[in-house]
Amino acid sequence: MPSSHAVADSPFKIGHTPLTRYEVILNGQRHELLVKEERCNEFGSVKDRVAWYVLSKTMEKIGPVTSVVDASSGNYGNALACICQRMGIAATIVSSASISAYNATQIKASGARLVIAEPKPGESSNAARMRVAGEISRAESPVFLDQYSNPLNPAAHQYWTAPEVFADGPFDAVFVTSSSGGTSRGFSDYLQARQDKTPLFLVEPESSCAFMDSPSASTEKLKIPAYGSQRRSSFAGMKPDPNMIRMDEASALAAFTLLHEHKLSQVGLSGVGVMLGAMDWLSKQDKPSRAVCICADGDERYLDEMESRYIPSVAPAAYEAAKARLAPVIGGMRRMMCAKAYAQ
């Protein structure tokens, strides 16, 4: 690892998250599904890595900082706010009205200022967050970390998350979703730099266009935080185009419910979508295969709003049909020993 990209020593428990193994039987083949449980980072998500990497590398470059501002749909803002609280740095997080109650509460509890950006006519919520964060930076002079455009975002995954995952390889395929796009681009850059032919799959709902246009040109509003994006990622442009699996949100919600009923998993909603994408791919393989999923966060961020917000956001018939279709598959899953224990 080049020293310029080396992960700065972190005073927090970030990284070395568990890789949990499942046995799943699909179309008569017995496969291994591995789940990278980023919920086990100290502040609860894969964005802990990005927040620490971006902040620490920025301070390496410009020296100590006293205040920062950045835009976030939720998890990154939560992680950055918690890290800044521990380091005595004032933080302003600009988010949208769609931020989860969990993340909003955590950000405020850390002492950070939470600003909700209101989109202008024709402006996406993501663009509004970025605009307001920039305005605050110009008016108040905090350091604008700019995670949505900062190359340190994908670098955190290229030089930290991906090497940690592939230390437990090889795999037949790796699966991620996109929000800022940093995870997807970081894994792509890691594989290309190593000339590793492991296929990388992005799993997103139909109306996401973070890296590729929606096949149906759907503009339906996304329902699950950080599961796809309706803004083209600043980190798009991967060559060749990424492999894409479209997995609907009703299926992700139904699978989340079933995984809880069977006490199989504590990953969050976007991670469940990624797991479904991997299972869809595995179902088409003609020999036993090993697929790894990067699951961004944990169920605690969604449980309190499942019945009031998330499940009612999809058509009841679609949710029930997905639950009936997925019940035998998830009911047949078997959790194995963790491939790697979390380093306390």
N, C-alpha and C positions, 0 to 999 in steps of 0.2 A: 504494500500500500504506500503510495507516495506520501512523504511527510506532510505536504501541503494539504492533503485530504485526510490525514490521520484524525481519528476521533479524539477530541480533547478529553482528558480525564474528567469524568463526570462525578460530582458528589452525590448523584441521585442513582436510584436503582432502575436504570434504563438499559435495555438490551438483555441478551441471553434469556429470552422468553421461551416458554415451553413449546415443544413441537409434539402435539398430541396425535396419536395414531388411531385410526378407525379402520375396521374391516367392513367393506360394503360389497354385497353381491348384486351384480347387475347383468341381466341377460345371461345368467349362468356362469359368469366369470367372477372370481374372487379378487377384489382390488384393495389396494392400500390408499386410504385418503389421509393425508397429513395436514394438520391445522396449526399454523404458526399463531400462537395466542398472544397477540400484542396487547391485549387487555391486561396482561400481567406486568407491563411497565408501571413504574411508580405512580404516574398520574393517569394511567388507565387506557392509553391508546398508542397506536403507531406514531401519532403526531408528537409524542414525547421525544422521539428521536429527532424529528425535524426541528422542533422548538429549541432543543439543546444544541443541535448542530449549527443551525442558523445563528443563534445568539452567540455561542462560543466562538465561532469562526469570525463573526462580525467584530467581536471584542478583540480577537487576535489581530485583526487588521487595523482597527481605529482606536483601540484602547478601551478603558472602562466607560460604561454608559450609565446614565442615571435614570433615563426614561426611554421607553420604546412604545411604538404603536404598530398594530398590524390588523389586517382583515382576516376573518375566519368564519366558517359556517358553524364551528363549535369546538371540535376536539383539539385542534391546534391552539385556539384561543385559551381553552381550559389549561392545556399543558404549559403554554407560555406564561399565563397568569400565575400558575403555581410555582414555576421555576423562578420567575421574577420576584415573587413574594419571598422566597428563600434567600435570594441574592440581594435583597434590598433595592430592587429596581422598580420604579413606578411603571405600570403597564396600562395601556389603553387598548381594548379589544373592540373592533368594529364588526358587528355581526348583523344578522337579519332577523326579522320577526319570526322566522321559521326555526330559530335556534331551539334546541331541546331545552325543556325546563331544567333537566339535570345539569347541562353544561352552563346555562345561564346562572344557576344557583352557585355552582362551583367557582365560576369566574368572579362573581361578586364576593363570595366568601373569602377568596384569596386577597381581597383588598384592591383588585384591579377595577378600573372604570370600564363599564360595558356600555357601548354606544350602539343603538339600533339605527342602521342606515335605511332611509326611506327612498326607494327607487324613483327617479324622475320618469315621466311618460316615455315609454319605449325602452327603458333601461332595465337590464336584468338585476336581480338581487345581488349577484356576484359583482357586477360592475359598480353597483351602488356602494358596496362595502369598500371596494378598492378606491373609489373616488373620495369617499368620506375619510378614509385613513390618510390619503394623500393631503387632503385639506387640513386635517389636524396636524400632520407633520409640518406643513408649511406655516401654519398659524402658531403652533406651540413649540416647535423644534425638537420633539422627541425623535429618536432614530426610527425611521420607517423600515422595518425588516423586509416587507414586501414578499411574503412567502409565495404568492401566486406567480411571481416572475423571477424570483431569486434562484439562480442555478444551484445554490447551496441546498435547496429543497430536494431535487433529485439526487444530488451528490450524497446526501445523508443515507439514501437507500443503496446507491451504487457502491459506496465504500463502507457501509455499516450493516444495514439490514440484509442485503442480498448475500454478502460473504458469510454472514452468520447462518442464513438459511441453507446455503449450498454446502456448508461444512457437513451437513447431514444428508447430502445427496449420495448418489445421483437420483434424479427424478425423471419421469417420462414427460411431465409437463408441469408448469407453474401457473397459478391463477391469482389475479389481483383485480381490484376495481379501481375506479378513478374518481377523484374529487378535484383537488388542485392539479392532479396528474403527476405529482412528484414520484409516487411509488412506482407507477407504471414505467415512467421514463427512466428512473434509476435502475430498475431491474433490467430494462432493455439495454441500457448502456453497459451494465455489468456483464451481461451475456455477450454483447458484441465485443467488448474489450478482451474478453477471454476466448473469443471465438467458440463459445459454447452453443451447441445446436439445440439445447433444450427449448421446446416451444413455449412461448409466453402467451397466455390468453388473458384478455381483458373481459370482465363480466360486468355488463351494464344493462339497465332497462332500455326499452325501445326508444324513449325520447331523449336519451343522453347523446350528446355530441361532443364530448370532451376531446376525443381523438379522431373519431370518424362520424360522418353525417348519419343521422337517424335514417335507417333504410326506408321508412315510411314518411319521412319528413314530419314526424309527429312533434307537436309543440306542447303536448300534455304536460302539466306541471309534475315534477318529480315529487315523490311522496316520502322517501326514506333519506335522511341526511347522509351526505357523503357517499351515496350509492349512485355514481354517475354525476354528470354535470351538464347543464344546458348552456355552458360557456365553453368555447374552444380553449383548451388548455394552452398556456404559454409554452408548455413543454411538448406540444404535439410536433409532428413532423418526423416521427420515427420512420426509418427506412430499413426494410420494407414495412408496409402498413402492418399494424399489429393484428394478430388473430383476435376475432371478436365473437363472444357468445352473448346473445341477448336473453336475459332472464327477467321475467316480469315481476313486479313488486308484489302482486297477490301471492305468487308462489313463495317468495322470500318470507312474507308474513306468515303464511301457512306453515312453512318449514320451521320457522322460529317457534311457533306454537307447539308443533309436534316434537321438536328437539327438547323443549321444556317438559312436555308431558312424559317423555321417556327418560328425562334427566340425563341427557347425553352431552349437552354442551351449554356453555355460558357465553358464547361469542355473540356479538351484536348483530343488528339487522343486515348491514352491508356485508359482513362476513358470512352470514348465512346465504346471501345471494351468491357470493363467490363459491361457497361449498356446493351449491346447486349447479353452478356452471361447471365445476369440476366433475360432478356426478353425471351431468349430461354428456360430457366428453368421454368419461370412463365407460358409459353405457354403450358407446359405439366402438370400443376397442375389442379386438378378437383374441386378446391374450391378457393375463393378469398384468396390471399396470400400477404405477406409483405416482400419485398426483399430490402436489403440495399447494395449499391455499394460504395466502397472506390475509389474515382476518384482523381488521383494523382496531376493533374495540370490544367492549363487553356488554352483556345484556342489561346491566344496571342503568345504562343510559336511556333505555327504552321502556322498561317494564311498567313504570308508573303511567306511561301515556299510551300503552298498547290498546286498551279498550276505548279510550276517549279520543285518540288522535290517529293512530296508525291503521288499525284494522278498519275503522269507518272510512278511511281514505280510498279504499278500493271497493269495487262492486261486490256485494255479498255473495252473489252466485260464483264469481271468479275465485273468491277466497275459499268457499266451500268445495268447489270442484278441485282446486289445487290441493286442498287438505286431503280429500279422498284419494287423489292420484298419488300423492307422496307418502301417505300413511304406511303402506306396506314396505316401501323402500327404507324409510327412516326407522320403522319398527324393526327392520332386519339388520340395522347397523350395530356393530359391536365395538365398544371402546377398548383399545389396547393400552399397554403401558406407554408412558410418555417416552419419546425418543431422546429428549434432552430435558433435564430438570432445570427449573429456574434458579439462576445463581443469586442467592440472597446477598 
